[in-house]
Amino acid sequence: MGKLLTEYVDLSDIKLAYREHGNGPAVILLHGNSENKKIFEKYQLIYFSEYKTIAVDSRGHGQSISNDNEYSIKQYADDIVRLCQAKGIKESYVIGYSDGANIALILAFIAPQIFKKVLAISPNYLASGVKDSYLRLTRGGVKILEFLGKCGFHTQKAIVRFMLVLNDIGITDAELSSIQTSLKVLYAENDAIKEEHIKHIGYLIPHSIIKMIKKCNHMTILNKVETVNEIKEYFGRS
């Protein structure tokens, strides 16, 4: 299948880790909360090998190196813009999953000149867009991590990451409505995000495309054949 090597770009306040593979149009790959670039191995080596894919470890995740007391989706998006500038990438597509999809929404707003097509898998711009059961699970996880922290374990990074789920990402309805970048949203039949919230995102963003992927959930949607085919069809459009 080949091997993907980790590289770094130094952005002064962070050494951002990424894996690059292939030639062709650039595609930035953005993982979810508490995950890392490895979830995109098949995307890089098999599904989108005809593209130059760049799978990035978000700040506080994977092999990226920085000293932070807090994280934000806006900060993550700024890191991606700076990555593109450092690597001389003037145009790119984006595939973002979960928190990566939230980063993708911000990128579509702040840098439409770079990101020509954005594919967001299971995004939410408001914490209230997440189903209550997942919010309760996240709050419970934070309490457990806080207890472990008091016992001497290093849990602060994980706590700060989990808090991203419990907070809005920092973009308004008006800002979403002003997005001109081409955007497609995919979500799972049994997603962690409320269907009405996904549809509201589609309502707000002009000319966006919304599609449900059946017989999957938030954790399994990424590697469903239908998901991959929907992305390929979208990227293949002129």
Secondary structure, 3 states (H helix, E strand, C coil): CCCCCEEEEECCCCEEEEEEECCCCEEEEECCCCCCHHHHHHHHHHHCCCCEEEEECCCCCCCCECCCCCCCHHHHHHHHHHHHHHHCCCCEEEEEECHHHHHHHHHHHHCCCCEEEEEEECCCCCHHHECHHHHHHHHHHHHHHHHHHHCCCCCHHHHHHHHHHCCCCCCCHHHHHCCCCEEEEEEEEECCECHHHHHHHHHHCCCCEEEEEEEEECCCHHHCHHHHHHHHHHHHCC
